[in-house]
Amino acid sequence: MWGETLKSFIEIALELTVLFVIISFAISALQGFIPFEKVEKLISGKNRAWGAAAAIVFAFITPFCSCSTIPVVVNMLKKKMPFGIVMIFLFASPVLDPTILTIMGVVLGWKVTIIYTLVTTFFSIAVGFILEALGFEKYVKNVMMTGYSEKETRFSFKGAIKETLELMRSVFPYLMIGAAIGAVIHGLVPTEWISDFFGREHWWLIPIAAIVGIPLYIRLSSMIPISQILILKGMALGPVMAMMISSAGASLPEVVLLKSIFKKELVFIFVLSVISMSTLSGFIFYFV
């Protein structure tokens, strides 16, 4: 069993390493041609539909985890950008990482990835505008920020390599952790056990998975290989995706950071919104 586990880890790790290096370099190179200033101008504009679309684009082209999104959110609030648009970015940025989405497409399939992208985009926009309509902007603290630098927008081959190495340093360890956990599940956990206890007929696992995903703080990059093995072992797609979205969308470290810029009412609603978004998304995968 341990020999099979080691073999599985090496296979998963090699596949993810090759995919990660190639895809992250390509994404980093393409980001050099994106007019960030124009995207920011659309976000700040009066047209809310264009602002929401620009926030999603900005979330997609800025590959941040839930914690590293916070400085950008503070900067957006400091620039007096619309609250609803800022919240759309806050929800969408950690779950719409272009590198991880591409790896997801290769590992889990493009149908799953497309549905995931559409669902998370829709719920991010909906929740952002709902929170704004309900007046939750009043729960934002007056926070000053220092040390934030804007992203370089000009293309540079050396810059693309540098950014790829930075992504490797920050994200790659989580991919390897996910590969290790996936290999252990593949080699040591019986398929029948996962299929029987976490199979498709157990719909109630979806909300449980959404709630459990937040304190676990499993990054999206770690969840990809774990999800692949769990699905192959017979676990239903619904709870897998619910846990994936909740663990990427919120985490205990992020909640602590959010308390420095949001009052407790907005922090609570943020966590509740992520759980709701994850649960509803899981049910969409469950039925589709």
Backbone bond lengths (Angstrom), bond angles and torsions (degrees), N, CA, C in turn:
res aa  C-N    CA-C-N  psi(-1)  N-CA   C-N-CA  omega(-1)  CA-C   N-CA-C  phi
1 M - - - 1.462 - - 1.528 112.19 -
2 W 1.352 116.22 -42.96 1.464 119.00 -179.50 1.521 111.06 -67.62
3 G 1.341 116.09 -33.90 1.461 119.72 176.34 1.523 111.35 -64.12
4 E 1.329 116.78 -41.25 1.462 121.85 176.99 1.535 110.78 -66.19
5 T 1.328 115.54 -37.53 1.467 119.74 178.60 1.524 110.96 -64.53
6 L 1.343 117.00 -45.27 1.464 121.15 179.04 1.523 111.06 -62.73
7 K 1.326 116.47 -42.81 1.466 120.97 178.58 1.526 110.66 -62.14
8 S 1.313 116.13 -42.71 1.466 120.82 179.56 1.525 110.81 -63.78
9 F 1.347 116.97 -40.98 1.463 120.61 179.25 1.521 110.98 -62.81
10 I 1.325 116.92 -44.80 1.467 120.41 -178.97 1.524 110.72 -62.57
11 E 1.334 116.61 -42.74 1.464 120.43 179.95 1.534 111.52 -63.93
12 I 1.338 115.85 -46.66 1.466 120.18 -179.54 1.528 110.42 -65.36
13 A 1.347 116.57 -44.20 1.461 121.16 -177.76 1.523 111.30 -62.78
14 L 1.335 117.35 -43.90 1.459 120.59 179.73 1.522 111.23 -63.95
15 E 1.338 116.51 -43.62 1.461 120.26 179.38 1.525 110.91 -61.44
16 L 1.325 116.92 -46.60 1.458 120.77 -178.84 1.530 112.35 -67.27
17 T 1.342 116.58 -36.16 1.464 120.29 179.98 1.524 111.31 -63.65
18 V 1.326 116.38 -48.35 1.469 120.68 179.70 1.524 110.59 -61.79
19 L 1.349 115.91 -46.85 1.466 120.06 179.87 1.520 110.93 -61.57
20 F 1.321 116.35 -44.54 1.460 120.36 -175.28 1.525 111.62 -64.09
21 V 1.316 117.74 -46.22 1.467 121.29 -177.63 1.522 110.58 -63.46
22 I 1.329 116.94 -48.53 1.466 120.76 -177.21 1.525 110.92 -64.93
23 I 1.331 116.13 -48.62 1.462 120.47 -174.99 1.524 111.44 -69.42
24 S 1.338 117.53 -43.92 1.461 119.74 -178.12 1.523 111.39 -65.19
25 F 1.338 117.91 -36.28 1.463 119.79 176.62 1.524 110.78 -66.31
26 A 1.336 116.67 -42.93 1.470 120.21 179.52 1.527 111.14 -62.58
27 I 1.336 116.61 -43.25 1.464 121.08 179.29 1.528 110.41 -64.64
28 S 1.332 116.88 -43.97 1.461 120.93 -179.85 1.520 111.15 -61.95
29 A 1.341 116.80 -39.93 1.460 120.84 178.32 1.524 110.98 -65.64
30 L 1.332 117.03 -43.37 1.461 121.09 -178.92 1.524 112.09 -65.88
31 Q 1.331 116.96 -31.74 1.463 120.37 -179.48 1.524 112.15 -63.45
32 G 1.341 116.28 -23.03 1.449 119.71 178.66 1.517 113.44 -68.45
33 F 1.332 117.20 -17.62 1.455 121.16 -179.25 1.534 112.46 -100.39
34 I 1.323 117.22 1.89 1.469 121.00 -177.58 1.534 109.77 -89.27
35 P 1.326 117.90 126.22 1.475 120.89 179.21 1.527 111.51 -77.41
36 F 1.333 117.00 86.65 1.461 121.52 -176.73 1.526 111.85 -60.09
37 E 1.337 115.94 -33.97 1.464 118.93 -178.97 1.529 111.49 -63.20
38 K 1.342 116.05 -40.37 1.468 120.04 179.63 1.528 110.93 -67.84
39 V 1.347 115.77 -38.73 1.468 119.92 177.85 1.530 109.91 -62.22
40 E 1.331 116.13 -44.09 1.464 120.53 179.44 1.525 111.22 -63.79
41 K 1.336 116.62 -36.97 1.463 121.00 178.86 1.522 110.77 -64.78
42 L 1.341 117.09 -39.69 1.462 120.82 177.46 1.523 111.30 -65.90
43 I 1.338 115.96 -39.06 1.465 120.20 178.95 1.524 110.59 -61.76
44 S 1.312 116.46 -37.90 1.466 121.33 -177.41 1.522 113.43 -84.27
45 G 1.337 117.39 -7.96 1.457 121.05 -175.28 1.518 114.19 -72.80
46 K 1.348 115.09 172.72 1.458 121.31 -177.48 1.527 112.86 -79.94
47 N 1.328 117.68 -23.21 1.462 121.24 179.75 1.530 109.04 -75.97
48 R 1.323 116.49 107.19 1.461 120.65 -173.52 1.519 112.86 -69.43
49 A 1.341 117.05 -33.48 1.468 120.09 179.19 1.529 110.05 -64.84
50 W 1.349 115.89 -46.61 1.459 119.40 176.96 1.525 110.70 -65.69
51 G 1.319 116.84 -35.05 1.455 120.40 178.11 1.516 112.49 -63.50
52 A 1.332 115.76 -42.61 1.469 120.37 178.03 1.523 110.83 -64.40
53 A 1.345 116.23 -43.59 1.463 120.47 178.83 1.527 110.77 -62.60
54 A 1.341 115.97 -41.47 1.464 120.20 179.06 1.527 111.25 -66.02
55 A 1.342 117.14 -36.54 1.464 120.74 178.09 1.529 110.84 -64.39
56 I 1.339 116.71 -39.15 1.464 120.69 177.39 1.520 110.50 -66.42
57 V 1.337 116.43 -42.74 1.469 120.35 177.87 1.528 110.04 -62.39
58 F 1.343 116.08 -44.18 1.461 120.41 179.03 1.524 111.05 -63.02
59 A 1.338 116.93 -38.98 1.463 121.19 177.00 1.523 110.78 -64.24
60 F 1.318 115.79 -37.37 1.470 120.73 -177.51 1.526 111.92 -70.98
61 I 1.332 116.76 -37.45 1.463 119.65 -174.87 1.518 112.73 -92.08
62 T 1.321 117.47 0.84 1.461 120.87 175.10 1.525 108.34 -118.21
63 P 1.327 117.76 92.19 1.470 121.51 -174.62 1.520 112.82 -74.42
64 F 1.340 115.94 87.66 1.461 120.93 -179.81 1.527 110.17 -114.30
65 C 1.332 115.42 150.54 1.453 119.14 167.70 1.528 107.66 -81.69
66 S 1.336 116.81 176.97 1.457 120.04 -174.89 1.530 112.08 -61.07
67 C 1.330 117.99 -35.91 1.471 120.20 -177.39 1.527 112.03 -74.58
68 S 1.326 117.54 -44.09 1.458 120.17 -177.16 1.514 112.90 -73.56
69 T 1.341 117.66 -7.06 1.465 121.39 174.18 1.522 111.39 -72.15
70 I 1.337 117.81 -27.70 1.454 122.38 -172.22 1.534 113.53 -58.27
71 P 1.351 120.32 -47.08 1.467 118.66 179.00 1.525 113.25 -59.01
72 V 1.336 116.76 -35.95 1.466 120.13 178.73 1.522 109.83 -67.57
73 V 1.335 116.93 -40.44 1.464 121.18 178.34 1.532 110.13 -61.90
74 V 1.335 117.17 -43.24 1.455 120.97 178.63 1.526 110.26 -61.47
75 N 1.328 116.66 -42.03 1.460 120.66 178.70 1.525 111.39 -63.32
76 M 1.329 117.50 -40.16 1.464 121.64 178.91 1.526 110.92 -65.55
77 L 1.330 116.46 -40.90 1.464 120.42 178.14 1.522 110.98 -66.78
78 K 1.332 116.61 -37.33 1.459 121.14 179.05 1.535 110.98 -63.39
79 K 1.328 115.43 -32.93 1.464 120.78 179.75 1.527 112.20 -84.00
80 K 1.341 116.51 8.14 1.466 122.79 177.47 1.526 112.97 61.48
81 M 1.322 116.91 34.45 1.461 119.94 174.66 1.520 109.25 -71.18
82 P 1.343 118.47 151.95 1.470 120.91 -177.75 1.528 112.01 -54.96
83 F 1.324 115.76 135.23 1.465 121.27 -175.68 1.531 111.98 -57.69
84 G 1.328 117.14 -45.49 1.462 120.39 -178.91 1.511 112.37 -60.36
85 I 1.333 116.71 -39.83 1.456 121.38 179.72 1.528 110.41 -67.20
86 V 1.338 116.30 -40.20 1.464 120.67 178.15 1.530 110.39 -62.44
87 M 1.333 117.06 -41.19 1.460 120.83 179.74 1.533 111.25 -67.24
88 I 1.323 116.38 -35.60 1.471 119.57 175.37 1.525 109.55 -58.70
89 F 1.325 116.16 -46.16 1.466 120.09 178.20 1.525 110.95 -62.11
90 L 1.343 117.11 -42.75 1.461 121.69 -178.55 1.529 111.34 -59.74
91 F 1.329 116.70 -41.52 1.460 119.94 179.87 1.527 112.00 -75.38
92 A 1.339 116.94 -37.62 1.464 120.56 -170.83 1.526 113.62 -83.62
93 S 1.327 117.79 -34.69 1.457 120.44 -171.36 1.536 114.60 -56.21
94 P 1.333 119.97 -49.16 1.465 118.85 -178.09 1.527 114.47 -70.63
95 V 1.341 117.51 -22.88 1.473 119.62 -175.49 1.523 112.65 -99.16
96 L 1.349 117.78 -4.80 1.460 120.93 -179.00 1.527 110.95 -121.57
97 D 1.309 116.18 51.51 1.455 122.06 176.85 1.534 108.55 -76.98
98 P 1.341 119.32 119.27 1.471 120.52 -174.37 1.523 113.72 -62.40
99 T 1.338 116.71 -38.22 1.462 119.93 179.12 1.516 110.94 -64.47
100 I 1.338 116.18 -47.79 1.460 120.65 -178.23 1.528 110.98 -68.07
101 L 1.338 117.22 -36.04 1.464 120.05 178.06 1.525 111.27 -63.07
102 T 1.325 116.51 -38.67 1.463 120.00 178.50 1.520 110.71 -67.08
103 I 1.338 116.06 -42.89 1.464 119.71 176.16 1.526 109.88 -62.79
104 M 1.333 116.79 -39.76 1.456 121.03 177.22 1.528 111.05 -58.56
105 G 1.341 115.81 -42.13 1.464 119.54 179.46 1.509 112.29 -61.92
106 V 1.331 116.75 -40.40 1.462 120.98 -179.54 1.526 111.16 -71.33
107 V 1.336 116.12 -40.97 1.474 120.95 -173.70 1.528 112.23 -83.54
108 L 1.345 117.54 -47.23 1.462 121.29 -174.41 1.526 113.76 -99.98
109 G 1.325 116.12 -11.81 1.466 119.06 -179.97 1.518 111.22 107.73
110 W 1.323 116.39 146.92 1.466 120.48 -175.57 1.515 112.29 -74.92
111 K 1.322 117.93 -27.76 1.463 119.87 177.26 1.528 110.27 -63.10
112 V 1.324 116.23 -47.23 1.466 121.26 177.91 1.525 110.07 -60.95
113 T 1.321 116.99 -43.51 1.462 121.26 -177.60 1.525 111.90 -65.38
114 I 1.324 116.99 -41.97 1.468 120.65 179.90 1.524 110.49 -64.93
115 I 1.341 116.96 -44.47 1.466 120.16 178.09 1.520 110.31 -63.16
116 Y 1.327 116.47 -43.77 1.465 121.54 178.00 1.528 110.79 -57.08
117 T 1.328 116.92 -47.03 1.465 121.31 -178.49 1.523 111.43 -63.84
118 L 1.327 116.70 -45.15 1.462 120.24 -179.43 1.530 111.54 -65.13
119 V 1.336 116.51 -42.77 1.467 121.09 -177.59 1.527 110.86 -65.94
120 T 1.340 116.93 -48.80 1.467 119.99 -179.00 1.531 111.43 -65.95
121 T 1.323 117.07 -35.05 1.466 120.49 176.84 1.525 110.80 -64.48
122 F 1.337 115.98 -47.72 1.467 120.56 -179.27 1.532 111.22 -60.41
123 F 1.325 117.30 -48.69 1.461 120.34 -177.08 1.530 111.86 -68.80
124 S 1.324 117.85 -33.62 1.470 120.20 177.30 1.523 110.65 -62.89
125 I 1.328 116.16 -44.62 1.465 120.65 179.25 1.524 110.46 -66.59
126 A 1.336 116.30 -46.11 1.467 120.57 -177.95 1.524 111.61 -61.56
127 V 1.327 117.19 -47.76 1.465 120.79 -178.09 1.526 110.89 -66.18
128 G 1.330 116.94 -40.05 1.457 120.34 179.11 1.513 112.72 -59.32
129 F 1.329 116.61 -46.90 1.461 120.62 -179.80 1.529 112.25 -71.42
130 I 1.336 117.02 -34.00 1.470 120.38 178.25 1.530 110.36 -64.83
131 L 1.324 116.99 -44.88 1.468 120.56 178.82 1.522 111.19 -62.37
132 E 1.334 116.66 -37.21 1.457 119.71 177.48 1.528 110.76 -68.08
133 A 1.342 117.03 -42.63 1.467 120.68 -179.29 1.529 111.53 -64.51
134 L 1.329 117.06 -31.16 1.463 121.34 -179.76 1.527 112.76 -83.85
135 G 1.319 116.44 -0.17 1.465 120.11 174.40 1.513 115.56 79.37
136 F 1.322 118.59 27.85 1.463 120.62 -178.25 1.528 113.17 -76.43
137 E 1.326 117.00 -3.58 1.456 120.10 177.45 1.535 111.19 -60.91
138 K 1.328 116.86 -26.58 1.472 120.37 -178.83 1.529 112.55 -67.75
139 Y 1.330 117.07 -12.32 1.463 120.53 -179.87 1.524 112.59 -96.07
140 V 1.345 117.08 13.35 1.459 121.19 175.33 1.524 109.02 -89.57
141 K 1.318 117.14 128.81 1.454 121.40 178.46 1.531 110.13 -78.10
142 N 1.311 115.86 158.09 1.463 121.39 177.02 1.522 107.89 -86.29
143 V 1.351 115.38 94.19 1.461 120.78 -174.02 1.524 109.75 -111.74
144 M 1.321 116.13 131.96 1.458 121.46 173.97 1.521 109.01 -95.70
145 M 1.340 115.26 149.53 1.456 119.40 -176.26 1.520 110.01 -130.22
146 T 1.319 116.28 140.11 1.460 121.17 175.84 1.523 108.94 -131.24
147 G 1.314 115.33 157.04 1.462 119.71 174.48 1.507 115.10 84.39
148 Y 1.349 118.46 7.32 1.460 120.09 179.90 1.518 109.31 -91.96
149 S 1.320 117.34 133.43 1.464 121.94 178.95 1.510 109.93 -120.59
150 E 1.337 115.47 140.65 1.456 120.30 179.95 1.521 110.15 -72.04
151 K 1.316 115.25 154.99 1.457 121.04 -178.20 1.517 110.84 -73.92
152 E 1.334 116.56 138.80 1.453 121.56 175.53 1.518 109.38 -69.17
153 T 1.346 116.66 131.08 1.460 120.05 -172.74 1.520 113.42 -102.36
154 R 1.344 118.46 -14.33 1.454 119.70 -178.12 1.518 110.40 -81.72
155 F 1.357 115.09 145.46 1.465 119.18 -179.70 1.521 110.36 -73.84
156 S 1.315 115.12 136.85 1.456 121.05 175.81 1.526 107.94 -148.19
157 F 1.334 116.02 125.54 1.463 119.86 179.04 1.518 110.36 -61.11
158 K 1.341 115.10 -43.35 1.459 119.59 177.92 1.531 110.22 -63.95
159 G 1.349 115.81 -38.60 1.461 119.95 178.87 1.519 112.01 -64.58
160 A 1.346 116.96 -38.02 1.457 121.14 178.67 1.524 110.64 -64.75
161 I 1.338 115.53 -41.05 1.470 119.55 177.63 1.529 110.54 -64.76
162 K 1.344 115.46 -43.06 1.460 120.13 179.81 1.526 111.26 -61.62
163 E 1.351 116.40 -44.16 1.459 119.75 -179.85 1.520 111.37 -66.79
164 T 1.333 116.67 -36.06 1.467 120.17 176.66 1.524 110.81 -62.05
165 L 1.338 116.75 -42.67 1.462 120.97 178.38 1.528 111.15 -65.43
166 E 1.345 116.18 -37.77 1.464 119.72 177.57 1.528 110.97 -64.94
167 L 1.348 116.03 -41.45 1.465 119.79 176.51 1.520 110.68 -64.21
168 M 1.332 116.07 -39.11 1.468 119.94 177.68 1.523 110.05 -59.19
169 R 1.330 116.38 -42.71 1.461 120.81 -177.41 1.530 111.90 -68.35
170 S 1.337 116.57 -36.42 1.461 119.69 -174.68 1.528 113.79 -90.90
171 V 1.338 116.82 -33.72 1.469 120.33 -172.65 1.523 112.81 -106.22
172 F 1.335 116.72 -36.93 1.464 120.35 -172.54 1.533 113.67 -56.60
173 P 1.350 119.41 -40.18 1.471 117.89 177.88 1.528 113.26 -57.07
174 Y 1.337 116.70 -35.18 1.466 120.02 178.94 1.519 111.60 -70.17
175 L 1.341 116.27 -33.68 1.453 119.27 174.16 1.527 110.53 -62.19
176 M 1.332 116.55 -41.95 1.458 120.58 -179.45 1.535 111.26 -68.59
177 I 1.343 116.12 -37.58 1.471 119.16 175.71 1.519 109.98 -61.47
178 G 1.338 115.31 -44.66 1.462 119.59 177.28 1.516 112.18 -61.91
179 A 1.339 116.16 -40.35 1.467 120.35 178.25 1.528 110.69 -63.25
180 A 1.340 116.67 -40.30 1.471 120.41 179.71 1.524 111.33 -65.88
181 I 1.339 116.13 -45.21 1.470 119.66 178.71 1.524 110.60 -63.93
182 G 1.341 115.71 -42.19 1.460 119.69 178.30 1.510 112.14 -62.19
183 A 1.333 117.07 -39.59 1.461 121.34 179.52 1.527 111.24 -65.81
184 V 1.345 116.37 -40.17 1.469 120.35 177.92 1.524 110.35 -63.84
185 I 1.330 116.36 -44.21 1.464 120.08 178.39 1.527 110.27 -61.95
186 H 1.336 115.26 -42.34 1.470 119.85 -178.65 1.530 111.79 -64.68
187 G 1.345 116.10 -41.11 1.456 118.88 -173.49 1.517 115.37 -89.11
188 L 1.340 117.58 -27.35 1.459 119.82 -170.73 1.524 115.18 -115.90
189 V 1.330 117.89 -23.24 1.464 119.63 -177.76 1.527 109.49 -94.11
190 P 1.325 118.00 123.38 1.477 120.93 -178.39 1.526 112.02 -61.72
191 T 1.319 115.09 137.01 1.461 120.96 178.89 1.521 111.12 -59.62
192 E 1.336 116.34 -40.85 1.461 120.64 -177.90 1.523 111.60 -62.87
193 W 1.317 117.33 -34.99 1.465 121.48 -179.28 1.522 110.87 -65.67
194 I 1.333 116.65 -47.04 1.470 120.34 178.82 1.512 111.03 -65.59
195 S 1.336 116.06 -42.23 1.465 120.48 -178.82 1.514 111.65 -63.93
196 D 1.333 116.87 -40.07 1.469 120.89 -177.22 1.529 112.23 -72.67
197 F 1.330 116.88 -42.41 1.468 120.34 -173.47 1.529 113.85 -91.16
198 F 1.326 116.40 -24.42 1.469 119.41 -176.15 1.524 112.30 -125.56
199 G 1.320 115.21 26.68 1.458 120.28 -177.50 1.513 114.05 -74.73
200 R 1.316 115.74 177.07 1.456 123.22 -172.50 1.526 113.30 -60.76
201 E 1.336 118.20 -31.11 1.453 119.19 -174.24 1.528 113.75 -72.90
202 H 1.321 117.55 -15.21 1.460 121.01 -177.53 1.533 110.10 -90.12
203 W 1.322 117.11 79.41 1.462 122.10 -177.17 1.522 112.18 -65.14
204 W 1.330 117.53 -28.23 1.451 121.40 -175.88 1.535 112.62 -68.53
205 L 1.331 116.55 -10.91 1.454 119.37 176.81 1.529 112.38 -70.22
206 I 1.332 116.38 -21.27 1.467 120.16 -176.23 1.528 111.72 -64.15
207 P 1.344 119.75 -55.52 1.474 118.13 178.11 1.519 113.18 -63.67
208 I 1.341 117.44 -33.44 1.464 120.15 177.46 1.526 110.28 -64.09
209 A 1.337 116.46 -43.92 1.466 121.18 179.32 1.522 110.82 -63.29
210 A 1.337 116.67 -37.85 1.470 120.47 179.39 1.525 111.43 -64.29
211 I 1.328 116.21 -39.13 1.472 120.57 -179.75 1.527 110.55 -73.89
212 V 1.325 116.80 -42.38 1.469 121.51 -177.49 1.527 111.10 -66.58
213 G 1.329 117.26 -31.45 1.458 120.83 -175.61 1.509 114.57 -61.45
214 I 1.340 118.23 -31.03 1.469 121.32 -175.45 1.530 112.42 -69.70
215 P 1.336 120.71 -54.42 1.474 118.56 179.94 1.524 113.62 -68.81
216 L 1.336 117.63 -20.64 1.463 119.01 179.50 1.526 112.07 -67.17
217 Y 1.346 117.19 -29.72 1.467 123.05 -177.15 1.529 110.79 51.03
218 I 1.324 115.84 53.08 1.461 121.33 173.62 1.516 107.23 -93.28
219 R 1.317 117.18 113.95 1.454 119.91 -178.18 1.515 110.89 -66.51
220 L 1.333 115.51 156.42 1.463 121.17 -178.96 1.519 111.25 -56.95
221 S 1.332 116.16 -36.89 1.465 120.13 179.66 1.526 111.73 -64.95
222 S 1.338 117.07 -32.48 1.470 120.22 177.54 1.517 111.84 -77.97
223 M 1.339 116.36 -30.99 1.461 120.30 -175.96 1.518 113.20 -72.53
224 I 1.337 118.49 -23.57 1.464 120.74 -177.12 1.534 111.57 -59.64
225 P 1.352 119.82 -58.40 1.470 118.95 179.26 1.521 113.34 -65.05
226 I 1.349 116.48 -34.54 1.469 118.95 177.77 1.524 110.34 -63.78
227 S 1.333 116.47 -44.57 1.465 121.28 -179.78 1.518 111.30 -62.49
228 Q 1.330 116.12 -40.72 1.460 119.75 179.82 1.525 111.38 -57.96
229 I 1.328 116.14 -46.29 1.469 120.12 -178.88 1.524 111.06 -68.95
230 L 1.333 117.50 -42.39 1.467 120.50 179.88 1.526 111.55 -61.09
231 I 1.328 116.22 -41.29 1.471 119.76 179.05 1.523 110.48 -67.33
232 L 1.340 116.70 -41.25 1.466 120.49 177.67 1.526 111.53 -63.84
233 K 1.330 116.03 -30.60 1.461 121.09 179.20 1.528 112.92 -79.79
234 G 1.334 117.00 -8.84 1.459 119.31 176.30 1.504 115.67 113.48
235 M 1.346 118.28 1.74 1.460 119.74 179.16 1.521 109.67 -72.23
236 A 1.320 116.28 140.80 1.465 121.31 -178.44 1.523 110.74 -65.21
237 L 1.324 115.90 147.82 1.454 121.39 -177.58 1.530 111.89 -67.74
238 G 1.342 117.50 -33.70 1.456 121.65 -177.26 1.513 114.01 -55.33
239 P 1.352 119.22 -58.94 1.470 120.10 179.37 1.524 113.59 -64.90
240 V 1.337 117.24 -32.15 1.465 119.88 177.53 1.521 110.29 -61.64
241 M 1.332 117.11 -47.34 1.460 120.71 -178.45 1.528 111.26 -70.83
242 A 1.338 117.19 -34.16 1.471 120.08 177.45 1.522 110.27 -62.17
243 M 1.335 116.81 -44.71 1.459 120.35 178.76 1.522 111.09 -66.94
244 M 1.339 116.56 -38.08 1.457 120.99 -179.91 1.531 111.16 -61.96
245 I 1.328 116.29 -45.38 1.462 120.89 -177.23 1.528 111.30 -69.88
246 S 1.341 117.21 -42.76 1.466 119.43 -178.37 1.517 111.94 -68.99
247 S 1.335 117.59 -38.80 1.467 119.93 -179.85 1.517 111.55 -69.14
248 A 1.350 117.03 -31.70 1.465 120.42 177.88 1.523 111.11 -81.27
249 G 1.330 117.10 -36.31 1.466 121.11 -173.87 1.502 115.00 -76.70
250 A 1.322 117.14 -26.37 1.470 120.69 -179.65 1.519 108.77 -153.09
251 S 1.309 115.84 155.64 1.455 121.85 178.43 1.519 108.14 -155.44
252 L 1.316 116.15 163.13 1.460 119.48 178.84 1.530 112.68 -61.07
253 P 1.355 119.44 -42.89 1.463 118.14 176.00 1.524 112.55 -60.58
254 E 1.342 116.81 -39.08 1.461 119.46 179.52 1.528 111.04 -66.07
255 V 1.326 116.83 -40.90 1.462 120.29 179.29 1.521 110.54 -59.82
256 V 1.336 116.64 -40.76 1.462 120.96 177.95 1.524 110.29 -62.56
257 L 1.340 116.86 -43.07 1.461 120.82 178.64 1.529 111.42 -66.13
258 L 1.328 116.34 -38.52 1.462 120.53 -179.53 1.528 111.26 -64.10
259 K 1.335 116.70 -30.71 1.465 119.93 179.37 1.533 111.83 -63.99
260 S 1.334 116.23 -19.22 1.468 119.46 179.04 1.526 111.97 -80.94
261 I 1.345 117.47 -18.93 1.470 119.72 -179.18 1.533 112.40 -119.46
262 F 1.339 117.28 -19.31 1.465 121.68 178.46 1.525 109.66 -116.28
263 K 1.325 115.99 148.02 1.459 120.52 170.58 1.523 109.39 -74.00
264 K 1.324 116.25 162.81 1.457 120.77 -171.50 1.520 112.96 -59.36
265 E 1.351 117.58 -30.63 1.469 120.18 179.62 1.527 111.19 -63.21
266 L 1.324 116.46 -42.49 1.461 120.59 -178.89 1.525 111.25 -74.27
267 V 1.333 116.89 -34.64 1.468 120.33 176.33 1.528 110.00 -62.22
268 F 1.341 116.13 -44.70 1.464 120.65 178.94 1.529 111.22 -61.45
269 I 1.333 115.96 -45.17 1.458 120.26 -179.89 1.531 111.08 -65.56
270 F 1.330 116.71 -36.02 1.466 120.17 177.49 1.532 110.52 -60.56
271 V 1.343 116.50 -49.75 1.468 120.50 -179.75 1.528 110.28 -62.36
272 L 1.329 116.86 -43.91 1.465 121.20 178.97 1.526 110.37 -61.87
273 S 1.329 117.08 -38.58 1.465 121.05 179.79 1.524 111.11 -65.76
274 V 1.333 117.14 -40.64 1.466 120.88 178.97 1.526 110.28 -64.82
275 I 1.342 116.48 -43.24 1.469 119.91 177.81 1.519 111.01 -62.58
276 S 1.344 116.67 -42.73 1.470 120.85 179.13 1.520 111.26 -64.34
277 M 1.340 116.31 -44.74 1.459 121.33 178.67 1.524 111.07 -61.33
278 S 1.327 116.29 -42.29 1.462 121.07 179.85 1.522 111.36 -66.13
279 T 1.332 115.97 -43.34 1.472 120.45 -179.16 1.523 111.53 -64.69
280 L 1.335 116.74 -48.76 1.466 120.25 179.46 1.526 111.13 -63.05
281 S 1.327 116.67 -39.08 1.467 120.17 177.30 1.514 110.48 -63.30
282 G 1.344 116.40 -41.82 1.458 119.93 178.28 1.510 112.76 -60.33
283 F 1.338 117.13 -39.92 1.461 120.93 178.40 1.531 111.35 -68.28
284 I 1.336 116.52 -33.04 1.468 118.91 176.38 1.515 109.78 -63.58
285 F 1.321 117.95 -44.43 1.465 121.45 176.52 1.528 111.03 -65.93
286 Y 1.320 116.09 -35.45 1.465 121.31 179.49 1.525 111.34 -60.62
287 F 1.337 116.31 -44.38 1.462 119.86 -177.04 1.527 113.02 -84.24
288 V 1.350 116.07 -33.18 1.457 118.90 -179.06 1.527 111.37 -74.74
